[in-house]
Amino acid sequence: MIDSASWAQRLGGDTFLAQTCFRAHKVIRSNGNTSPSPLTWHDLNEITAAHRLEPPRMRLSRSGEAVPATAYSILRTNRRGVSWYQPQPAEFHARLAEGASLVIDAIDQIHPPVREAAAGLERFFRTPVQVNAYASWTAEEGFGTHWDDHDVVVLQLEGSKRWKIYGPTRQTPAWRDVEAPEAPTGEPIADIVLTTGDMLYLPRGWWHAVSADQGSASLHLTFGLATQTGAEFLGWLCDDLRASTTVRADVPRFGTSEERADYLDAVRKEVLAALGDPRVLDRWERSLDTTHPGLPRLSLPHLTAVPPQPGITVQLTAPRARIDQDDDAVTLSGAGNEWTFALPVAPALRLLADGMPITLGALAVESGLSIGQAAEVITALVMGQAVAVVGGSR
């Protein structure tokens, strides 16, 4: 599994966050040191066979245009009247050989190794992550020269891929913007080939064109990082200011000029006071981390209490959950909930916060809790949707 420590080490840790993130692209070569792949060709074949992935969730793209599903699939309808497009291997292969690229959006939701890799990257970047898979076979650019409205981390899994990078033509463009960036002109600022195990970081708004022109089939993952812009911050601040009577009051649309001026002055004071709080960005970031639902999953067969069995394996499903500790208690905040426990529970919570699956037995041994106490803590967190049972159930 690619965890947060692995991502941090490969990307460059705090130095990357301080000097490269949001500022410039970066290529990270594998130098022959490759981890187990979170997605293989065999996995891809199994996924397409086992899931009804309708366009645009799974699609073929050529020259920046979607290939009609009817060109590689057949419409099936079952006796309940449910219809779906079933890929036909021969036609599917033919469209890919002609130059189309295969895309599966949000593959992290259906393939556990990719989901674990995404969770590790989320812990490093402290923002939600979605992963798309891309497969190509020809030198034709499946999407043309384009830009993304979010930063991406690319992991080349199989074969090789050429990336022509042109840089931005509009500073920090957004998906909701007042104007669109102009297409780049001239030669790319970088022309690179990623091979198996290589990584690429690309900030949002950087134009790029991608092709599998090295004579081999290419498979890569793109980890899209949710943007957290000033617009998102101000939106949160507006909601936070609803505690103010002034902000909740009706705008004096029918008032006198003096009343309208007084209203604007009062609102201005409220906003400036909020922005003057040196902790306001910390509070916003904490809200992002603790209110996001994370990666919720069921814990069947356990509908109520998790039994005190040492072999039961559990895992935190809120990658950015926060732990706070004082002289009296320890608090875990995540998935929109908050739990306060006695201090002896702190070591167990920190083990969970690492994001790795862990047994109740290991939690008990490492934290000094009894199996029963560990099960009680986990039950509370499972009921609050921050932890799930992921193995060892009977």
LUMDOTOR-622565 format. One record per residue (C-alpha): residue number from 0; residue in three letters; x, y, z. Coordinates in steps of 0.25 Angstrom, whole numbers, plus 5000, padded with zeros to 4 digits. Example, Ala and Ser with C-alpha at 12.3 -4.5 7.8 and 13.67 -1.06 7.14 Angstrom:
REM residues 2
<node k="0" r="Ala" X="5049" Y="4982" Z="5031"/>
<node k="1" r="Ser" X="5055" Y="4996" Z="5029"/>
***
This chain:
REM residues 394
<node k="0" r="Met" X="5000" Y="5000" Z="5000"/>
<node k="1" r="Ile" X="5005" Y="5014" Z="4997"/>
<node k="2" r="Asp" X="5003" Y="5021" Z="5010"/>
<node k="3" r="Ser" X="5005" Y="5036" Z="5014"/>
<node k="4" r="Ala" X="5019" Y="5033" Z="5018"/>
<node k="5" r="Ser" X="5022" Y="5027" Z="5005"/>
<node k="6" r="Trp" X="5016" Y="5038" Z="4997"/>
<node k="7" r="Ala" X="5023" Y="5049" Z="5006"/>
<node k="8" r="Gln" X="5036" Y="5042" Z="5004"/>
<node k="9" r="Arg" X="5035" Y="5041" Z="4989"/>
<node k="10" r="Leu" X="5029" Y="5055" Z="4987"/>
<node k="11" r="Gly" X="5039" Y="5062" Z="4996"/>
<node k="12" r="Gly" X="5032" Y="5064" Z="5009"/>
<node k="13" r="Asp" X="5031" Y="5078" Z="5015"/>
<node k="14" r="Thr" X="5041" Y="5083" Z="5005"/>
<node k="15" r="Phe" X="5031" Y="5079" Z="4994"/>
<node k="16" r="Leu" X="5020" Y="5086" Z="5001"/>
<node k="17" r="Ala" X="5027" Y="5099" Z="5003"/>
<node k="18" r="Gln" X="5035" Y="5100" Z="4990"/>
<node k="19" r="Thr" X="5028" Y="5093" Z="4979"/>
<node k="20" r="Cys" X="5013" Y="5090" Z="4982"/>
<node k="21" r="Phe" X="5004" Y="5100" Z="4974"/>
<node k="22" r="Arg" X="5016" Y="5106" Z="4968"/>
<node k="23" r="Ala" X="5023" Y="5097" Z="4958"/>
<node k="24" r="His" X="5022" Y="5083" Z="4952"/>
<node k="25" r="Lys" X="5032" Y="5072" Z="4957"/>
<node k="26" r="Val" X="5036" Y="5059" Z="4951"/>
<node k="27" r="Ile" X="5040" Y="5048" Z="4961"/>
<node k="28" r="Arg" X="5047" Y="5037" Z="4955"/>
<node k="29" r="Ser" X="5046" Y="5023" Z="4961"/>
<node k="30" r="Asn" X="5061" Y="5019" Z="4958"/>
<node k="31" r="Gly" X="5056" Y="5005" Z="4958"/>
<node k="32" r="Asn" X="5050" Y="5006" Z="4972"/>
<node k="33" r="Thr" X="5036" Y="5002" Z="4970"/>
<node k="34" r="Ser" X="5025" Y="4998" Z="4980"/>
<node k="35" r="Pro" X="5015" Y="4987" Z="4977"/>
<node k="36" r="Ser" X="5005" Y="4993" Z="4967"/>
<node k="37" r="Pro" X="4992" Y="4997" Z="4972"/>
<node k="38" r="Leu" X="4986" Y="4994" Z="4958"/>
<node k="39" r="Thr" X="4990" Y="4984" Z="4948"/>
<node k="40" r="Trp" X="4985" Y="4980" Z="4934"/>
<node k="41" r="His" X="4978" Y="4968" Z="4940"/>
<node k="42" r="Asp" X="4971" Y="4977" Z="4950"/>
<node k="43" r="Leu" X="4966" Y="4986" Z="4939"/>
<node k="44" r="Asn" X="4961" Y="4974" Z="4932"/>
<node k="45" r="Glu" X="4954" Y="4969" Z="4944"/>
<node k="46" r="Ile" X="4948" Y="4982" Z="4947"/>
<node k="47" r="Thr" X="4942" Y="4984" Z="4933"/>
<node k="48" r="Ala" X="4936" Y="4970" Z="4934"/>
<node k="49" r="Ala" X="4930" Y="4971" Z="4948"/>
<node k="50" r="His" X="4924" Y="4985" Z="4948"/>
<node k="51" r="Arg" X="4914" Y="4992" Z="4940"/>
<node k="52" r="Leu" X="4922" Y="5005" Z="4937"/>
<node k="53" r="Glu" X="4913" Y="5014" Z="4929"/>
<node k="54" r="Pro" X="4919" Y="5026" Z="4921"/>
<node k="55" r="Pro" X="4924" Y="5035" Z="4926"/>
<node k="56" r="Arg" X="4929" Y="5027" Z="4938"/>
<node k="57" r="Met" X="4936" Y="5018" Z="4928"/>
<node k="58" r="Arg" X="4938" Y="5024" Z="4914"/>
<node k="59" r="Leu" X="4947" Y="5024" Z="4902"/>
<node k="60" r="Ser" X="4953" Y="5037" Z="4897"/>
<node k="61" r="Arg" X="4959" Y="5041" Z="4884"/>
<node k="62" r="Ser" X="4965" Y="5055" Z="4880"/>
<node k="63" r="Gly" X="4958" Y="5061" Z="4892"/>
<node k="64" r="Glu" X="4944" Y="5055" Z="4888"/>
<node k="65" r="Ala" X="4936" Y="5044" Z="4894"/>
<node k="66" r="Val" X="4935" Y="5032" Z="4886"/>
<node k="67" r="Pro" X="4920" Y="5028" Z="4885"/>
<node k="68" r="Ala" X="4917" Y="5016" Z="4894"/>
<node k="69" r="Thr" X="4910" Y="5009" Z="4883"/>
<node k="70" r="Ala" X="4924" Y="5008" Z="4876"/>
<node k="71" r="Tyr" X="4929" Y="4998" Z="4886"/>
<node k="72" r="Ser" X="4917" Y="4993" Z="4894"/>
<node k="73" r="Ile" X="4904" Y="4987" Z="4892"/>
<node k="74" r="Leu" X="4891" Y="4991" Z="4900"/>
<node k="75" r="Arg" X="4886" Y="4980" Z="4909"/>
<node k="76" r="Thr" X="4873" Y="4980" Z="4916"/>
<node k="77" r="Asn" X="4869" Y="4970" Z="4927"/>
<node k="78" r="Arg" X="4855" Y="4965" Z="4930"/>
<node k="79" r="Arg" X="4853" Y="4976" Z="4940"/>
<node k="80" r="Gly" X="4855" Y="4986" Z="4930"/>
<node k="81" r="Val" X="4869" Y="4991" Z="4934"/>
<node k="82" r="Ser" X="4878" Y="4995" Z="4922"/>
<node k="83" r="Trp" X="4893" Y="4996" Z="4922"/>
<node k="84" r="Tyr" X="4904" Y="4997" Z="4912"/>
<node k="85" r="Gln" X="4912" Y="4984" Z="4912"/>
<node k="86" r="Pro" X="4926" Y="4985" Z="4905"/>
<node k="87" r="Gln" X="4929" Y="4976" Z="4894"/>
<node k="88" r="Pro" X="4943" Y="4972" Z="4894"/>
<node k="89" r="Ala" X="4946" Y="4971" Z="4879"/>
<node k="90" r="Glu" X="4940" Y="4985" Z="4877"/>
<node k="91" r="Phe" X="4946" Y="4991" Z="4890"/>
<node k="92" r="His" X="4960" Y="4986" Z="4885"/>
<node k="93" r="Ala" X="4958" Y="4992" Z="4871"/>
<node k="94" r="Arg" X="4954" Y="5006" Z="4876"/>
<node k="95" r="Leu" X="4967" Y="5006" Z="4885"/>
<node k="96" r="Ala" X="4976" Y="5001" Z="4874"/>
<node k="97" r="Glu" X="4970" Y="5012" Z="4865"/>
<node k="98" r="Gly" X="4975" Y="5023" Z="4875"/>
<node k="99" r="Ala" X="4965" Y="5024" Z="4886"/>
<node k="100" r="Ser" X="4969" Y="5024" Z="4901"/>
<node k="101" r="Leu" X="4961" Y="5017" Z="4912"/>
<node k="102" r="Val" X="4957" Y="5025" Z="4924"/>
<node k="103" r="Ile" X="4951" Y="5020" Z="4937"/>
<node k="104" r="Asp" X="4947" Y="5031" Z="4947"/>
<node k="105" r="Ala" X="4947" Y="5030" Z="4962"/>
<node k="106" r="Ile" X="4954" Y="5016" Z="4961"/>
<node k="107" r="Asp" X="4958" Y="5018" Z="4976"/>
<node k="108" r="Gln" X="4943" Y="5015" Z="4979"/>
<node k="109" r="Ile" X="4943" Y="5001" Z="4973"/>
<node k="110" r="His" X="4958" Y="4996" Z="4975"/>
<node k="111" r="Pro" X="4963" Y="4995" Z="4989"/>
<node k="112" r="Pro" X="4978" Y="4996" Z="4986"/>
<node k="113" r="Val" X="4975" Y="5009" Z="4979"/>
<node k="114" r="Arg" X="4966" Y="5014" Z="4990"/>
<node k="115" r="Glu" X="4977" Y="5012" Z="5000"/>
<node k="116" r="Ala" X="4987" Y="5019" Z="4991"/>
<node k="117" r="Ala" X="4977" Y="5031" Z="4990"/>
<node k="118" r="Ala" X="4975" Y="5031" Z="5005"/>
<node k="119" r="Gly" X="4990" Y="5032" Z="5007"/>
<node k="120" r="Leu" X="4991" Y="5044" Z="4998"/>
<node k="121" r="Glu" X="4980" Y="5050" Z="5005"/>
<node k="122" r="Arg" X="4987" Y="5050" Z="5018"/>
<node k="123" r="Phe" X="4999" Y="5056" Z="5012"/>
<node k="124" r="Phe" X="4992" Y="5068" Z="5004"/>
<node k="125" r="Arg" X="4980" Y="5069" Z="5014"/>
<node k="126" r="Thr" X="4970" Y="5070" Z="5003"/>
<node k="127" r="Pro" X="4960" Y="5060" Z="4997"/>
<node k="128" r="Val" X="4966" Y="5052" Z="4986"/>
<node k="129" r="Gln" X="4959" Y="5045" Z="4974"/>
<node k="130" r="Val" X="4967" Y="5035" Z="4965"/>
<node k="131" r="Asn" X="4964" Y="5033" Z="4950"/>
<node k="132" r="Ala" X="4971" Y="5022" Z="4942"/>
<node k="133" r="Tyr" X="4976" Y="5024" Z="4927"/>
<node k="134" r="Ala" X="4980" Y="5014" Z="4917"/>
<node k="135" r="Ser" X="4986" Y="5017" Z="4903"/>
<node k="136" r="Trp" X="4992" Y="5009" Z="4892"/>
<node k="137" r="Thr" X="4996" Y="5019" Z="4881"/>
<node k="138" r="Ala" X="5003" Y="5033" Z="4879"/>
<node k="139" r="Glu" X="4989" Y="5039" Z="4877"/>
<node k="140" r="Glu" X="4986" Y="5049" Z="4888"/>
<node k="141" r="Gly" X="4973" Y="5044" Z="4894"/>
<node k="142" r="Phe" X="4969" Y="5058" Z="4900"/>
<node k="143" r="Gly" X="4977" Y="5068" Z="4892"/>
<node k="144" r="Thr" X="4984" Y="5080" Z="4899"/>
<node k="145" r="His" X="4976" Y="5083" Z="4911"/>
<node k="146" r="Trp" X="4977" Y="5088" Z="4926"/>
<node k="147" r="Asp" X="4971" Y="5082" Z="4939"/>
<node k="148" r="Asp" X="4964" Y="5090" Z="4949"/>
<node k="149" r="His" X="4971" Y="5083" Z="4960"/>
<node k="150" r="Asp" X="4985" Y="5079" Z="4964"/>
<node k="151" r="Val" X="4989" Y="5064" Z="4960"/>
<node k="152" r="Val" X="4999" Y="5054" Z="4964"/>
<node k="153" r="Val" X="5002" Y="5044" Z="4952"/>
<node k="154" r="Leu" X="5007" Y="5030" Z="4955"/>
<node k="155" r="Gln" X="5011" Y="5022" Z="4943"/>
<node k="156" r="Leu" X="5008" Y="5008" Z="4945"/>
<node k="157" r="Glu" X="5011" Y="5001" Z="4932"/>
<node k="158" r="Gly" X="5018" Y="5004" Z="4919"/>
<node k="159" r="Ser" X="5022" Y="5019" Z="4917"/>
<node k="160" r="Lys" X="5015" Y="5032" Z="4914"/>
<node k="161" r="Arg" X="5019" Y="5045" Z="4907"/>
<node k="162" r="Trp" X="5015" Y="5058" Z="4914"/>
<node k="163" r="Lys" X="5017" Y="5071" Z="4907"/>
<node k="164" r="Ile" X="5015" Y="5082" Z="4918"/>
<node k="165" r="Tyr" X="5012" Y="5096" Z="4913"/>
<node k="166" r="Gly" X="5010" Y="5103" Z="4927"/>
<node k="167" r="Pro" X="4998" Y="5112" Z="4930"/>
<node k="168" r="Thr" X="4992" Y="5123" Z="4922"/>
<node k="169" r="Arg" X="4984" Y="5129" Z="4933"/>
<node k="170" r="Gln" X="4988" Y="5129" Z="4947"/>
<node k="171" r="Thr" X="4981" Y="5119" Z="4956"/>
<node k="172" r="Pro" X="4968" Y="5117" Z="4947"/>
<node k="173" r="Ala" X="4956" Y="5110" Z="4954"/>
<node k="174" r="Trp" X="4944" Y="5102" Z="4950"/>
<node k="175" r="Arg" X="4936" Y="5114" Z="4954"/>
<node k="176" r="Asp" X="4943" Y="5126" Z="4947"/>
<node k="177" r="Val" X="4940" Y="5139" Z="4940"/>
<node k="178" r="Glu" X="4948" Y="5135" Z="4928"/>
<node k="179" r="Ala" X="4954" Y="5123" Z="4922"/>
<node k="180" r="Pro" X="4969" Y="5122" Z="4919"/>
<node k="181" r="Glu" X="4974" Y="5124" Z="4905"/>
<node k="182" r="Ala" X="4981" Y="5112" Z="4898"/>
<node k="183" r="Pro" X="4996" Y="5112" Z="4899"/>
<node k="184" r="Thr" X="5005" Y="5116" Z="4887"/>
<node k="185" r="Gly" X="5019" Y="5112" Z="4884"/>
<node k="186" r="Glu" X="5027" Y="5100" Z="4889"/>
<node k="187" r="Pro" X="5025" Y="5093" Z="4902"/>
<node k="188" r="Ile" X="5033" Y="5097" Z="4914"/>
<node k="189" r="Ala" X="5036" Y="5082" Z="4917"/>
<node k="190" r="Asp" X="5035" Y="5069" Z="4908"/>
<node k="191" r="Ile" X="5036" Y="5057" Z="4917"/>
<node k="192" r="Val" X="5034" Y="5042" Z="4916"/>
<node k="193" r="Leu" X="5029" Y="5035" Z="4929"/>
<node k="194" r="Thr" X="5033" Y="5020" Z="4930"/>
<node k="195" r="Thr" X="5028" Y="5010" Z="4940"/>
<node k="196" r="Gly" X="5028" Y="5015" Z="4954"/>
<node k="197" r="Asp" X="5031" Y="5029" Z="4950"/>
<node k="198" r="Met" X="5022" Y="5041" Z="4956"/>
<node k="199" r="Leu" X="5018" Y="5055" Z="4952"/>
<node k="200" r="Tyr" X="5012" Y="5066" Z="4960"/>
<node k="201" r="Leu" X="5005" Y="5076" Z="4951"/>
<node k="202" r="Pro" X="4998" Y="5089" Z="4957"/>
<node k="203" r="Arg" X="4984" Y="5093" Z="4953"/>
<node k="204" r="Gly" X="4983" Y="5101" Z="4940"/>
<node k="205" r="Trp" X="4996" Y="5096" Z="4934"/>
<node k="206" r="Trp" X="4993" Y="5092" Z="4919"/>
<node k="207" r="His" X="4998" Y="5078" Z="4915"/>
<node k="208" r="Ala" X="4997" Y="5068" Z="4904"/>
<node k="209" r="Val" X="4999" Y="5053" Z="4906"/>
<node k="210" r="Ser" X="5001" Y="5041" Z="4897"/>
<node k="211" r="Ala" X="5006" Y="5027" Z="4897"/>
<node k="212" r="Asp" X="5016" Y="5029" Z="4886"/>
<node k="213" r="Gln" X="5027" Y="5020" Z="4891"/>
<node k="214" r="Gly" X="5022" Y="5007" Z="4885"/>
<node k="215" r="Ser" X="5016" Y="5001" Z="4897"/>
<node k="216" r="Ala" X="5003" Y="5000" Z="4904"/>
<node k="217" r="Ser" X="5002" Y="5010" Z="4915"/>
<node k="218" r="Leu" X="4994" Y="5010" Z="4928"/>
<node k="219" r="His" X="4995" Y="5021" Z="4938"/>
<node k="220" r="Leu" X="4987" Y="5027" Z="4950"/>
<node k="221" r="Thr" X="4984" Y="5042" Z="4952"/>
<node k="222" r="Phe" X="4981" Y="5046" Z="4966"/>
<node k="223" r="Gly" X="4973" Y="5058" Z="4966"/>
<node k="224" r="Leu" X="4974" Y="5068" Z="4978"/>
<node k="225" r="Ala" X="4962" Y="5076" Z="4982"/>
<node k="226" r="Thr" X="4965" Y="5091" Z="4981"/>
<node k="227" r="Gln" X="4964" Y="5099" Z="4994"/>
<node k="228" r="Thr" X="4964" Y="5113" Z="4989"/>
<node k="229" r="Gly" X="4960" Y="5127" Z="4995"/>
<node k="230" r="Ala" X="4946" Y="5125" Z="4989"/>
<node k="231" r="Glu" X="4944" Y="5112" Z="4997"/>
<node k="232" r="Phe" X="4950" Y="5119" Z="5010"/>
<node k="233" r="Leu" X="4941" Y="5131" Z="5008"/>
<node k="234" r="Gly" X="4929" Y="5122" Z="5006"/>
<node k="235" r="Trp" X="4932" Y="5115" Z="5019"/>
<node k="236" r="Leu" X="4934" Y="5129" Z="5026"/>
<node k="237" r="Cys" X="4921" Y="5134" Z="5021"/>
<node k="238" r="Asp" X="4914" Y="5121" Z="5028"/>
<node k="239" r="Asp" X="4923" Y="5123" Z="5040"/>
<node k="240" r="Leu" X="4918" Y="5138" Z="5041"/>
<node k="241" r="Arg" X="4903" Y="5133" Z="5042"/>
<node k="242" r="Ala" X="4906" Y="5133" Z="5057"/>
<node k="243" r="Ser" X="4905" Y="5148" Z="5056"/>
<node k="244" r="Thr" X="4892" Y="5155" Z="5057"/>
<node k="245" r="Thr" X="4897" Y="5166" Z="5048"/>
<node k="246" r="Val" X="4900" Y="5156" Z="5037"/>
<node k="247" r="Arg" X="4886" Y="5148" Z="5039"/>
<node k="248" r="Ala" X="4878" Y="5161" Z="5038"/>
<node k="249" r="Asp" X="4871" Y="5165" Z="5026"/>
<node k="250" r="Val" X="4878" Y="5174" Z="5016"/>
<node k="251" r="Pro" X="4871" Y="5188" Z="5017"/>
<node k="252" r="Arg" X="4867" Y="5188" Z="5002"/>
<node k="253" r="Phe" X="4856" Y="5198" Z="5005"/>
<node k="254" r="Gly" X="4864" Y="5206" Z="5015"/>
<node k="255" r="Thr" X="4869" Y="5220" Z="5014"/>
<node k="256" r="Ser" X="4883" Y="5223" Z="5009"/>
<node k="257" r="Glu" X="4887" Y="5225" Z="5024"/>
<node k="258" r="Glu" X="4882" Y="5212" Z="5028"/>
<node k="259" r="Arg" X="4888" Y="5205" Z="5016"/>
<node k="260" r="Ala" X="4902" Y="5211" Z="5019"/>
<node k="261" r="Asp" X="4900" Y="5208" Z="5034"/>
<node k="262" r="Tyr" X="4897" Y="5193" Z="5030"/>
<node k="263" r="Leu" X="4909" Y="5192" Z="5021"/>
<node k="264" r="Asp" X="4918" Y="5198" Z="5032"/>
<node k="265" r="Ala" X="4913" Y="5188" Z="5042"/>
<node k="266" r="Val" X="4915" Y="5176" Z="5032"/>
<node k="267" r="Arg" X="4929" Y="5181" Z="5029"/>
<node k="268" r="Lys" X="4933" Y="5182" Z="5043"/>
<node k="269" r="Glu" X="4928" Y="5167" Z="5045"/>
<node k="270" r="Val" X="4936" Y="5162" Z="5033"/>
<node k="271" r="Leu" X="4949" Y="5170" Z="5037"/>
<node k="272" r="Ala" X="4948" Y="5165" Z="5051"/>
<node k="273" r="Ala" X="4947" Y="5151" Z="5046"/>
<node k="274" r="Leu" X="4958" Y="5152" Z="5037"/>
<node k="275" r="Gly" X="4966" Y="5159" Z="5048"/>
<node k="276" r="Asp" X="4966" Y="5146" Z="5056"/>
<node k="277" r="Pro" X="4980" Y="5140" Z="5054"/>
<node k="278" r="Arg" X="4974" Y="5126" Z="5056"/>
<node k="279" r="Val" X="4963" Y="5127" Z="5045"/>
<node k="280" r="Leu" X="4971" Y="5119" Z="5035"/>
<node k="281" r="Asp" X="4974" Y="5108" Z="5045"/>
<node k="282" r="Arg" X="4959" Y="5108" Z="5049"/>
<node k="283" r="Trp" X="4955" Y="5107" Z="5034"/>
<node k="284" r="Glu" X="4966" Y="5096" Z="5031"/>
<node k="285" r="Arg" X="4961" Y="5088" Z="5044"/>
<node k="286" r="Ser" X="4946" Y="5089" Z="5039"/>
<node k="287" r="Leu" X="4951" Y="5083" Z="5025"/>
<node k="288" r="Asp" X="4957" Y="5072" Z="5032"/>
<node k="289" r="Thr" X="4947" Y="5068" Z="5042"/>
<node k="290" r="Thr" X="4934" Y="5070" Z="5035"/>
<node k="291" r="His" X="4938" Y="5063" Z="5022"/>
<node k="292" r="Pro" X="4931" Y="5049" Z="5022"/>
<node k="293" r="Gly" X="4944" Y="5042" Z="5018"/>
<node k="294" r="Leu" X="4943" Y="5028" Z="5011"/>
<node k="295" r="Pro" X="4931" Y="5022" Z="5019"/>
<node k="296" r="Arg" X="4929" Y="5007" Z="5018"/>
<node k="297" r="Leu" X="4920" Y="4996" Z="5024"/>
<node k="298" r="Ser" X="4925" Y="4987" Z="5035"/>
<node k="299" r="Leu" X="4916" Y="4975" Z="5033"/>
<node k="300" r="Pro" X="4912" Y="4966" Z="5039"/>
<node k="301" r="His" X="4914" Y="4975" Z="5052"/>
<node k="302" r="Leu" X="4901" Y="4983" Z="5052"/>
<node k="303" r="Thr" X="4902" Y="4988" Z="5067"/>
<node k="304" r="Ala" X="4914" Y="4985" Z="5076"/>
<node k="305" r="Val" X="4928" Y="4980" Z="5070"/>
<node k="306" r="Pro" X="4931" Y="4968" Z="5078"/>
<node k="307" r="Pro" X="4943" Y="4967" Z="5087"/>
<node k="308" r="Gln" X="4951" Y="4957" Z="5078"/>
<node k="309" r="Pro" X="4966" Y="4960" Z="5076"/>
<node k="310" r="Gly" X="4966" Y="4956" Z="5061"/>
<node k="311" r="Ile" X="4956" Y="4966" Z="5057"/>
<node k="312" r="Thr" X="4963" Y="4976" Z="5048"/>
<node k="313" r="Val" X="4959" Y="4991" Z="5047"/>
<node k="314" r="Gln" X="4963" Y="5003" Z="5040"/>
<node k="315" r="Leu" X="4960" Y="5018" Z="5040"/>
<node k="316" r="Thr" X="4952" Y="5023" Z="5029"/>
<node k="317" r="Ala" X="4954" Y="5038" Z="5031"/>
<node k="318" r="Pro" X="4968" Y="5040" Z="5026"/>
<node k="319" r="Arg" X="4969" Y="5054" Z="5032"/>
<node k="320" r="Ala" X="4963" Y="5052" Z="5045"/>
<node k="321" r="Arg" X="4969" Y="5060" Z="5056"/>
<node k="322" r="Ile" X="4974" Y="5056" Z="5070"/>
<node k="323" r="Asp" X="4974" Y="5066" Z="5082"/>
<node k="324" r="Gln" X="4979" Y="5063" Z="5096"/>
<node k="325" r="Asp" X="4980" Y="5071" Z="5109"/>
<node k="326" r="Asp" X="4983" Y="5067" Z="5123"/>
<node k="327" r="Asp" X="4969" Y="5061" Z="5125"/>
<node k="328" r="Ala" X="4964" Y="5054" Z="5112"/>
<node k="329" r="Val" X="4967" Y="5051" Z="5097"/>
<node k="330" r="Thr" X="4958" Y="5055" Z="5086"/>
<node k="331" r="Leu" X="4956" Y="5049" Z="5072"/>
<node k="332" r="Ser" X="4949" Y="5058" Z="5062"/>
<node k="333" r="Gly" X="4946" Y="5053" Z="5048"/>
<node k="334" r="Ala" X="4934" Y="5049" Z="5038"/>
<node k="335" r="Gly" X="4926" Y="5060" Z="5044"/>
<node k="336" r="Asn" X="4926" Y="5055" Z="5058"/>
<node k="337" r="Glu" X="4935" Y="5057" Z="5071"/>
<node k="338" r="Trp" X="4938" Y="5047" Z="5082"/>
<node k="339" r="Thr" X="4944" Y="5049" Z="5095"/>
<node k="340" r="Phe" X="4951" Y="5038" Z="5103"/>
<node k="341" r="Ala" X="4960" Y="5036" Z="5115"/>
<node k="342" r="Leu" X="4975" Y="5038" Z="5113"/>
<node k="343" r="Pro" X="4978" Y="5023" Z="5113"/>
<node k="344" r="Val" X="4971" Y="5022" Z="5099"/>
<node k="345" r="Ala" X="4981" Y="5032" Z="5093"/>
<node k="346" r="Pro" X="4991" Y="5022" Z="5088"/>
<node k="347" r="Ala" X="4980" Y="5014" Z="5081"/>
<node k="348" r="Leu" X="4974" Y="5026" Z="5074"/>
<node k="349" r="Arg" X="4988" Y="5030" Z="5069"/>
<node k="350" r="Leu" X="4990" Y="5016" Z="5064"/>
<node k="351" r="Leu" X="4977" Y="5017" Z="5056"/>
<node k="352" r="Ala" X="4981" Y="5031" Z="5051"/>
<node k="353" r="Asp" X="4993" Y="5024" Z="5043"/>
<node k="354" r="Gly" X="4982" Y="5019" Z="5034"/>
<node k="355" r="Met" X="4987" Y="5005" Z="5034"/>
<node k="356" r="Pro" X="4978" Y="4993" Z="5037"/>
<node k="357" r="Ile" X="4980" Y="4988" Z="5051"/>
<node k="358" r="Thr" X="4974" Y="4977" Z="5059"/>
<node k="359" r="Leu" X="4967" Y="4979" Z="5072"/>
<node k="360" r="Gly" X="4978" Y="4970" Z="5079"/>
<node k="361" r="Ala" X="4989" Y="4979" Z="5074"/>
<node k="362" r="Leu" X="4981" Y="4992" Z="5078"/>
<node k="363" r="Ala" X="4980" Y="4986" Z="5092"/>
<node k="364" r="Val" X="4994" Y="4982" Z="5093"/>
<node k="365" r="Glu" X="5000" Y="4994" Z="5088"/>
<node k="366" r="Ser" X="4991" Y="5004" Z="5096"/>
<node k="367" r="Gly" X="4990" Y="4996" Z="5109"/>
<node k="368" r="Leu" X="4975" Y="4994" Z="5108"/>
<node k="369" r="Ser" X="4967" Y="4981" Z="5110"/>
<node k="370" r="Ile" X="4961" Y="4975" Z="5098"/>
<node k="371" r="Gly" X="4947" Y="4979" Z="5103"/>
<node k="372" r="Gln" X="4952" Y="4993" Z="5105"/>
<node k="373" r="Ala" X="4957" Y="4993" Z="5091"/>
<node k="374" r="Ala" X="4945" Y="4988" Z="5085"/>
<node k="375" r="Glu" X="4936" Y="4998" Z="5092"/>
<node k="376" r="Val" X="4945" Y="5010" Z="5086"/>
<node k="377" r="Ile" X="4944" Y="5003" Z="5072"/>
<node k="378" r="Thr" X="4929" Y="5001" Z="5074"/>
<node k="379" r="Ala" X="4927" Y="5016" Z="5077"/>
<node k="380" r="Leu" X="4935" Y="5020" Z="5065"/>
<node k="381" r="Val" X="4928" Y="5010" Z="5055"/>
<node k="382" r="Met" X="4915" Y="5015" Z="5060"/>
<node k="383" r="Gly" X="4920" Y="5029" Z="5057"/>
<node k="384" r="Gln" X="4925" Y="5025" Z="5043"/>
<node k="385" r="Ala" X="4940" Y="5028" Z="5045"/>
<node k="386" r="Val" X="4944" Y="5014" Z="5046"/>
<node k="387" r="Ala" X="4940" Y="5001" Z="5039"/>
<node k="388" r="Val" X="4943" Y="4986" Z="5041"/>
<node k="389" r="Val" X="4951" Y="4982" Z="5029"/>
<node k="390" r="Gly" X="4955" Y="4967" Z="5033"/>
<node k="391" r="Gly" X="4955" Y="4956" Z="5043"/>
<node k="392" r="Ser" X="4940" Y="4955" Z="5045"/>
<node k="393" r="Arg" X="4934" Y="4942" Z="5047"/>
***
